[in-house]
Amino acid sequence: MNKLKETKLLGFPLWMFLILFVVMIFVAAKDIMLSNMVGALCFALVVGTLLGWVGDHIPVWNTWFGGGMLFTCLAAGALNTFNLIGQGAKDALNTFNGTTGFLDLYILVLITGSVLSVDRKMLIRSFAGYIPTIIAGVACALGLAGIVGAVTGVGALEAIMTYAIPIMGGGNGAGIQPMSKMWAAATGGDASTWFASAFAIISLGNLVAVFCSALLNKLGQAKPSLTGNGQLMKGFENVGSNDPAASIKPGPMDYATGLVLGLFCYNLATLYANHISIINNHLDLGFTIHQFAFMVILVAILNISNILPPEIRAGAKGMQMFFVKYMSFPLMITVGIGTNLSDYAKVFTNPANLLIIIATVAGAMIGTYLMGMVFKFYPVESMLTAGLCMANGGGSGDVQCLGAANRMEMMSYAQISSRIGGAIMLVVASFFFGRFL
């Protein structure tokens, strides 16, 4: 009881924060919450922070099921599924996360801080081996799904095209949406038919990936030799000790500088992706490269060139740590509010469905583990980023998986998986649909 009295959330005593929580739930349930960014951010901060704190303190759940991150997301899904808050509140939160760009802001801040925190030599060497590691995970995921599909009677090709390819496809917008159009073009059917099934499948695949991320975190704690504790590559354990930025304690101006740098890089990457990129604008390859992939490359160039003063890199790292600590749970509210829990239940109607989904996620981990060993990647980090961040739900899934594994600093690698890896999967889907449907 004394510990509860001393507990503070966002600086508020727990009893006071509970009042804020009740008020925000009440106004959302009555659908009188402000429908703009102010109302959405207030709800996300208050409700998300408390739910995240609860999830982090539930025994067993906090150790094996992703703790507060997954709990907050599922709780938000329950608010939506059972209509515990009004439609206006739901729309405000969905808009804030999507059109307003809260998810994009979160990811761009993490990309900027994480890439600029990595040693330049390690960045070059790790990126060189990362794409082959992703491809190995994809090959193993599709192969294992096909085997399980054949054994269960679903069929190897059916398991690959209906389950494994959507799960490994990079989420919704950049994954199964364009894939559904490919499926419709190949079959002459309605794209929405394939999309509805694929959405339920990737939702459960994301849940399995988040659970496996929590298991990888526990594996790293049990076997420290298997993890770099957020560092991908072996042999660079002490490289950060001589970095001038590591000794700088960023102030308010440095935080602002780091934020501006991230915003500018994202805007520049978006401009390049939408108007300049040869792949996106001049070649008809059936897919495009997401702006986050170009942003990772841009920030990596800034790191490798060593033109940024240490204060700027320290500020970017400081902003990253702020967002990870205080904005992760609120983000999960805005992500989860668009989830319907019935989508998970649909997949459980046939046990073979679940087996194929688990096989796909397991295959992604096995393939990236084996190829990661070739490039001297730590098993936990390679399976998490090149494997599970391919098998999750895209950008929001990256946040959930990295949060469950307590490795948010690996967002840059996760985004390569979701964006560049997702583009690779569109090519794979085009081949399978065109050849076998």
C-alpha positions in Angstrom: 0.0 0.0 0.0 2.8 2.4 0.8 4.4 1.6 -2.6 1.1 2.6 -4.3 1.0 5.9 -2.4 4.5 6.7 -3.6 3.7 5.7 -7.3 3.6 8.6 -9.8 2.5 8.5 -13.4 3.7 11.4 -15.6 4.6 13.1 -12.4 1.1 12.9 -10.9 0.4 10.9 -7.7 -1.5 7.7 -8.6 -4.7 8.8 -6.9 -4.7 12.0 -8.8 -4.0 10.3 -12.1 -6.9 7.9 -11.5 -9.2 10.9 -11.4 -7.8 12.1 -14.8 -8.3 8.6 -16.1 -12.0 8.4 -15.0 -12.8 11.8 -16.4 -11.3 10.9 -19.9 -13.1 7.6 -20.0 -16.3 9.3 -19.1 -16.1 12.0 -21.7 -15.1 9.5 -24.3 -18.0 7.1 -23.4 -20.4 10.0 -23.5 -18.8 11.0 -26.8 -18.2 14.6 -25.7 -14.5 14.4 -25.9 -12.7 17.0 -28.1 -12.6 15.5 -31.6 -9.3 17.2 -32.5 -5.6 16.4 -31.8 -5.9 18.0 -28.3 -8.6 15.6 -27.2 -7.0 12.5 -28.8 -3.6 13.2 -27.3 -5.0 13.9 -23.9 -7.0 10.6 -24.0 -4.0 8.7 -25.3 -1.6 10.1 -22.7 -3.9 9.6 -19.7 -5.6 6.3 -20.6 -2.6 4.8 -22.3 -0.2 5.6 -19.5 -2.4 4.0 -16.8 -3.2 0.9 -18.9 0.5 0.5 -19.7 1.4 0.8 -16.0 -1.2 -1.8 -15.2 0.0 -4.2 -17.9 3.5 -3.9 -16.7 2.4 -5.0 -13.2 0.3 -8.0 -14.0 2.3 -11.2 -13.0 3.1 -13.6 -15.8 1.6 -11.2 -18.4 4.4 -8.6 -17.8 7.0 -11.3 -18.3 5.7 -13.5 -21.1 3.0 -11.6 -23.0 4.5 -8.2 -23.8 3.6 -6.4 -20.6 2.1 -2.9 -20.9 2.6 -2.5 -24.6 0.4 -5.4 -25.7 -2.0 -5.0 -22.8 -2.6 -1.4 -23.8 -3.2 -2.3 -27.4 -5.6 -5.1 -26.6 -7.4 -2.9 -24.0 -7.9 -0.2 -26.7 -9.2 -2.9 -29.0 -11.7 -3.9 -26.4 -12.9 -0.3 -26.1 -13.5 -0.4 -29.8 -15.0 -3.9 -30.1 -17.5 -3.5 -27.3 -18.2 0.2 -28.1 -17.1 1.4 -24.6 -16.3 4.8 -26.0 -18.3 6.9 -28.6 -17.8 6.9 -32.3 -16.5 10.4 -32.3 -13.8 9.5 -29.8 -12.8 6.5 -31.9 -12.6 8.6 -35.1 -10.5 11.3 -33.3 -8.0 8.7 -32.1 -7.9 6.9 -35.5 -7.4 10.3 -37.3 -4.7 11.3 -34.8 -2.8 8.1 -35.4 -3.3 8.1 -39.2 -4.0 11.3 -41.0 -2.5 13.6 -38.3 0.6 11.4 -38.2 1.2 10.5 -34.6 2.5 7.1 -35.6 4.8 8.6 -38.2 6.1 11.1 -35.7 6.9 8.4 -33.2 8.7 6.3 -35.8 10.7 9.1 -37.3 11.9 10.2 -33.9 13.1 6.7 -33.1 14.7 6.3 -36.5 16.7 9.5 -36.1 17.9 8.7 -32.6 18.7 5.1 -33.2 20.6 5.4 -36.4 22.7 8.3 -35.1 23.5 6.3 -32.0 25.0 3.4 -33.9 28.8 3.3 -34.6 29.5 4.2 -38.2 31.6 1.2 -39.0 29.0 -1.2 -37.4 26.2 0.6 -39.3 27.9 -0.1 -42.7 28.8 -3.7 -41.9 25.4 -4.6 -40.4 23.4 -3.0 -43.2 25.4 -5.1 -45.7 24.3 -8.3 -44.2 20.8 -7.3 -43.2 18.9 -7.7 -46.5 20.3 -11.3 -47.0 19.2 -12.1 -43.5 15.7 -10.8 -44.2 15.5 -12.9 -47.4 16.7 -16.0 -45.5 13.8 -15.5 -43.0 11.3 -15.1 -45.8 12.4 -18.3 -47.5 12.3 -20.3 -44.3 8.9 -18.8 -43.3 7.3 -19.7 -46.7 9.0 -23.1 -46.7 7.9 -24.1 -43.2 4.3 -22.8 -43.8 4.2 -24.9 -46.9 5.2 -28.0 -45.0 2.7 -27.5 -42.3 0.0 -26.7 -44.9 0.7 -30.0 -46.7 0.7 -32.0 -43.4 -2.6 -30.4 -42.2 -4.4 -30.9 -45.5 -4.7 -27.2 -46.3 -2.1 -27.5 -49.1 1.4 -26.2 -49.4 0.6 -23.5 -52.0 -2.6 -22.5 -50.2 -0.7 -22.1 -46.9 2.0 -20.0 -48.6 -0.3 -17.7 -50.6 -3.1 -17.3 -48.1 -1.1 -17.3 -44.9 2.6 -16.9 -45.1 2.8 -14.2 -47.8 0.3 -11.8 -46.1 2.0 -12.3 -42.7 5.5 -11.5 -44.1 4.1 -8.7 -46.3 4.8 -5.6 -44.2 1.4 -5.0 -42.7 -1.8 -3.5 -44.1 -1.3 -0.4 -46.2 2.0 -1.4 -47.8 1.3 -5.1 -47.6 -2.0 -6.8 -48.0 -3.8 -3.9 -49.6 -1.6 -3.9 -52.8 -1.4 -7.7 -52.5 -5.2 -8.0 -52.6 -5.2 -6.0 -55.9 -2.6 -8.5 -57.3 -4.8 -11.4 -56.2 -7.8 -9.8 -57.9 -5.9 -9.2 -61.1 -4.7 -12.8 -61.2 -8.0 -14.5 -60.4 -10.6 -12.0 -61.6 -12.2 -12.0 -58.2 -13.1 -9.3 -55.7 -10.0 -7.9 -53.9 -12.0 -7.3 -50.7 -12.6 -11.1 -50.4 -9.0 -11.9 -50.1 -8.2 -8.8 -48.1 -10.8 -9.6 -45.4 -9.3 -13.0 -44.8 -5.7 -11.7 -45.0 -6.4 -8.9 -42.5 -7.6 -11.4 -39.9 -4.5 -13.6 -40.6 -2.0 -10.8 -40.2 -3.7 -9.6 -37.1 -3.1 -12.9 -35.4 0.4 -13.2 -37.0 1.2 -9.9 -35.4 0.0 -11.2 -32.0 2.2 -14.3 -32.3 5.1 -12.1 -33.3 4.7 -9.9 -30.3 4.5 -12.9 -28.0 7.7 -14.3 -29.6 9.4 -10.9 -29.1 8.7 -11.2 -25.3 10.1 -14.7 -25.4 13.3 -13.5 -27.1 13.7 -10.9 -24.4 13.5 -13.6 -21.8 15.9 -15.7 -23.8 18.4 -12.9 -23.8 18.1 -12.6 -20.0 18.6 -16.3 -19.5 21.4 -16.6 -22.1 23.3 -13.3 -22.2 25.7 -14.6 -24.8 22.8 -14.7 -27.4 22.0 -11.0 -27.2 23.7 -7.7 -27.7 21.1 -5.9 -25.6 19.9 -3.8 -28.5 23.0 -4.1 -30.6 22.8 -6.2 -33.7 26.4 -7.0 -34.5 29.0 -8.8 -32.5 32.4 -7.2 -32.0 31.3 -3.7 -31.3 30.4 -3.9 -27.6 32.6 -1.0 -26.5 32.6 1.3 -29.6 30.2 3.8 -28.0 32.5 4.6 -25.1 34.7 6.9 -27.2 31.8 8.7 -28.9 31.7 12.4 -27.8 27.9 12.4 -28.1 27.7 9.7 -25.4 29.1 12.1 -22.7 26.8 15.0 -23.6 23.7 15.5 -21.5 21.2 17.1 -23.9 19.4 20.3 -22.9 16.1 21.7 -24.1 17.7 23.2 -27.2 19.4 19.9 -28.1 16.0 18.1 -27.8 14.5 20.7 -30.2 17.4 20.3 -32.6 17.1 16.5 -32.6 13.3 16.8 -33.3 13.8 19.3 -36.1 16.4 17.1 -37.7 14.1 14.1 -37.6 11.2 16.1 -39.0 13.3 17.5 -41.8 14.7 14.1 -42.8 11.2 12.6 -42.9 10.0 15.5 -45.1 13.0 15.2 -47.4 12.6 11.4 -47.6 8.9 11.8 -48.4 9.7 14.3 -51.1 12.2 12.0 -52.6 9.9 8.9 -52.5 6.9 10.8 -54.0 8.6 12.9 -56.7 12.3 11.9 -57.4 12.8 8.2 -56.8 13.3 6.3 -60.0 11.9 3.1 -58.5 8.7 4.8 -57.3 8.1 7.3 -60.1 9.7 5.9 -63.3 9.8 2.1 -63.1 6.6 0.0 -63.2 7.8 -2.7 -60.8 4.4 -3.3 -59.1 5.6 -1.9 -55.8 7.1 1.3 -54.3 9.6 1.9 -51.6 8.2 3.6 -48.5 9.5 7.0 -47.3 10.7 5.5 -44.0 13.1 3.3 -45.9 14.6 6.3 -47.6 14.7 8.1 -44.3 16.8 5.3 -42.8 19.2 5.6 -45.7 19.4 9.4 -45.4 20.0 9.4 -41.6 22.6 6.6 -42.1 24.4 8.8 -44.6 24.5 11.7 -42.1 25.9 9.3 -39.5 28.5 7.8 -41.8 29.6 11.2 -43.2 30.2 12.4 -39.6 29.1 15.9 -40.4 26.7 16.3 -37.5 28.1 17.9 -34.3 27.9 15.6 -31.2 25.3 17.9 -29.6 22.8 17.3 -32.5 23.3 13.5 -32.2 22.9 13.7 -28.5 19.7 15.7 -28.9 18.3 13.1 -31.4 19.1 10.3 -28.9 17.5 12.3 -26.1 14.3 12.8 -28.1 14.2 9.1 -28.9 14.5 8.2 -25.2 11.7 10.6 -24.3 9.3 9.2 -26.9 10.1 5.6 -25.9 9.6 6.4 -22.2 6.5 8.6 -22.4 4.8 8.1 -25.8 4.9 4.4 -26.3 1.8 3.6 -24.2 -0.2 6.5 -25.7 0.7 5.3 -29.1 -0.6 1.8 -28.4 -4.0 3.4 -27.6 -4.2 5.0 -31.0 -3.0 1.8 -32.7 -5.3 -0.5 -30.7 -8.4 1.6 -31.1 -8.6 0.5 -34.8 -8.4 -3.1 -33.8 -11.5 -5.4 -33.6 -10.9 -8.3 -31.3 -13.2 -10.5 -33.3 -10.6 -10.5 -36.1 -8.4 -12.6 -33.8 -11.3 -15.0 -33.0 -12.0 -15.7 -36.6 -8.7 -17.4 -37.2 -9.2 -19.8 -34.2 -12.2 -21.5 -36.0 -9.8 -23.9 -37.6 -6.7 -25.2 -35.7 -4.8 -25.6 -38.9 -5.0 -21.8 -39.4 -3.2 -21.2 -36.2 -0.6 -23.9 -36.8 0.3 -22.4 -40.2 0.6 -18.9 -38.7 2.8 -20.1 -35.9 4.9 -22.0 -38.5 5.3 -18.9 -40.6 6.5 -16.8 -37.6 8.8 -19.6 -36.4 10.2 -20.0 -39.9 11.1 -16.3 -40.0 13.0 -16.6 -36.8 14.8 -19.8 -37.8 15.9 -18.4 -41.2 17.2 -15.1 -39.7 18.9 -16.9 -36.9 20.9 -19.1 -39.4 21.8 -16.3 -41.8 22.5 -13.9 -39.0 25.1 -16.2 -37.6 26.9 -15.9 -41.0 27.1 -12.1 -40.6 27.9 -12.3 -36.9 24.6 -10.9 -35.7 23.4 -11.6 -32.2 20.6 -14.2 -32.5 18.1 -12.4 -30.3 18.4 -9.1 -32.3 18.5 -10.7 -35.7 15.5 -12.9 -35.0 13.6 -9.9 -33.6 14.3 -7.3 -36.3 14.9 -9.3 -39.5 12.4 -12.0 -38.5 9.6 -10.9 -36.3 9.5 -7.3 -37.6 8.9 -8.9 -41.0 6.1 -11.1 -39.6 4.3 -8.4 -37.6 1.7 -5.8 -38.7 4.0 -3.2 -40.2 4.9 0.1 -38.5 2.6 -0.4 -35.6 3.7 -4.0 -35.3 7.3 -2.9 -35.1 6.5 -0.7 -32.1 4.7 -3.6 -30.4 7.4 -6.1 -31.0 10.3 -3.9 -30.1 8.4 -2.7 -27.0 7.7 -6.3 -25.9 11.4 -7.1 -26.3 12.5 -3.9 -24.6 14.6 -2.9 -27.7 13.0 0.2 -29.1 16.5 1.5 -30.1 16.4 -1.0 -33.0 13.6 0.8 -34.8 15.8 1.6 -37.8 16.4 -2.1 -38.5 12.7 -2.8 -37.9 11.7 -0.2 -40.5 14.0 -1.7 -43.1 12.2 -5.0 -42.5 8.8 -3.5 -42.8 9.5 -1.2 -45.7 12.2 -2.7 -47.9 11.4 -6.2 -46.8 7.7 -5.4 -47.4 8.6 -4.3 -51.0 10.4 -7.6 -51.5 7.3 -9.5 -50.4 5.2 -7.7 -53.0 7.5 -9.1 -55.7 7.2 -12.5 -54.1 3.4 -12.2 -54.0 3.3 -11.1 -57.6 5.3 -14.2 -58.7 3.2 -16.7 -56.7 -0.2 -15.2 -57.7 0.8 -14.9 -61.3 2.3 -18.4 -61.5 0.0 -20.5 -59.4 -3.5 -18.9 -59.2 
